[in-house]
Amino acid sequence: MNSIDRRTIRKYKQQPLPQDTLEFILNSGIRASNCGNMQLYSIIVTQEEENKKCLAPLHFNQPMVENASVVLTVCLDVNRFNHWCRINSADESLNNFLFLNIATIDATICTQAMASAAEEKGLGICYIGTVNYMAKEIAQALNLPKGVIPVTTLTIGYPNENPALTERLPMQALVHYEKYKDYTDEDINKIYKDIEENPVNKAFVKENNLDNLAQVFSQVRYSKKDAEQFSKLYKEFVKETFCEL
Amino acid sequence: MNSIDRRTIRKYKQQPLPQDTLEFILNSGIRASNCGNMQLYSIIVTQEEENKKCLAPLHFNQPMVENASVVLTVCLDVNRFNHWCRINSADESLNNFLFLNIATIDATICTQAMASAAEEKGLGICYIGTVNYMAKEIAQALNLPKGVIPVTTLTIGYPNENPALTERLPMQALVHYEKYKDYTDEDINKIYKDIEENPVNKAFVKENNLDNLAQVFSQVRYSKKDAEQFSKLYKEFVKETFCEL
């Protein structure tokens, strides 16, 4: 599948991934770029049924977790690097906000390199965003030590569906040549028009008894109250395991 | 180039990127996964010489910035989405720590999808990590409004070098099956042995008059003092433009 025609795949055949395919995917992640070649990430591979069952409720029971051939939880990890520094009488210099950000980015680069490699092999992938809501609980389930935080979850399997291409905002809405050009109200209305007029999205607005799609997003799907609650939990976990904020 | 044989390319031919190739790359980023299809990122394309020259010192004059055909600065962006919410009487629910993290991840997924697409087309790429050190200054140079933070910088061009494959830690050091298995001192020594014995790295240790490679990393390349200073700056910028911490 071409990278501009790709689809997220949420339904998988019940078929294990051969070890060489899995290792090709893992290697593609490891070969991706990372800050200073410090490789501040770890990849947790979940394949056993009972462990997928244990992760599923932590991902709000999204069915991809149990149905995928493999679930990868990619974590930022300063534990390994700090350990190396410690036994070499070197400073442990990474437990700070800068490296929380850098290691988050590196874990994500690694993940997306694995996603592309999986798709290159004809597999389907789905990111599971709940990992950021439930970071602490997932860390406990995977026995993560201090300094290791789940960043992304990627489910991989053989596609058992053939979904239509998902809508996206038009390219000119997302790309700025040379300088950022801020949007007028008119620009915004134009950018979101197609998405707002999609019958599926219109149905969401009606079902939820709201005025428009923006309200569906910010009042139902990603409400301020939920975002603030999960922010608080994520902050507490970061402070416990990584650094002061 | 296969995803497990890829090399970062830092030297480029002086050759512009055709618009259709650039758009293929941008589209690959836009087609990548993102949280709730909210597309909380913007891509700033720098191609004009004078604008590359203006970015270069903000990236500590790393030569890739001026020499690449295109420099992409991928930013997390809640400005566009908030604007949509505002004109639709919907809550602005994203200016919090959870979505700082989620939008950082989504901007990075988009970037790495573009990196893979560029390599698929025979181009070379290099990430420029200084973007996280100089986020505020780069935001000013690119006219970013509030709610928009540079996350990654990717330089792209036609390769003008053919470097050897970079060293990486062994796969078993980075991958944990089912549960995280913490490292013993012996594990750590084994994991880092090849990197420590690489003659180039041994030379770094000697040049810097240090005892070992871990000290080169944590005392010279990524010192605690620098990391704390740049953490402070990044935190201040996040508080100014995005959310309380």
Interface residues (C-beta under 8 A of the other chain):
Chain A: S3 I4 D5 R6 T8 E23 F24 L26 N27 S28 I30 R31 A32 S33 C35 G36 N37 M38 Q39 Y41 S42 I43 I44 V45 T46 Q47 E48 N51 C75 N79 R80 F81 H83 W84 C85 I87 N88 S89 A90 D91 E92 S93 L94 N96 F97 L98 F99 N101 I102 T104 I105 T108 I109 T111 Q112 A113 A115 S116 A117 E120 I125 C126 Y127 G129 N132 Y133 L142 N143 L144 P145 V148 V151 T152 T166 E167 R168 L169 M171 A173 L174 V175 H176 Y177 E178 K179 Y180 K181 D182 Y183 D185 I188 N189 I191 Y192 D211 N212 L213 A214 Q215 F217 S218 Q219 R221 Y222 S223 K224 A227 E228 F230 S231 Y234 K235 L245
Chain B: S3 I4 D5 R6 T8 E23 F24 L26 N27 S28 I30 R31 A32 S33 C35 G36 N37 M38 Q39 Y41 S42 I43 I44 V45 T46 Q47 E48 N51 C75 N79 R80 F81 H83 W84 C85 I87 N88 S89 A90 D91 E92 S93 L94 N96 F97 L98 F99 N101 I102 T104 I105 T108 I109 T111 Q112 A113 A115 S116 A117 E120 I125 C126 Y127 G129 N132 Y133 L142 N143 L144 P145 V148 V151 T152 T166 E167 R168 L169 M171 A173 L174 V175 H176 Y177 E178 K179 Y180 K181 D182 Y183 D185 I188 N189 I191 Y192 D211 N212 L213 A214 Q215 F217 S218 Q219 R221 Y222 S223 K224 A227 E228 F230 S231 Y234 K235 L245
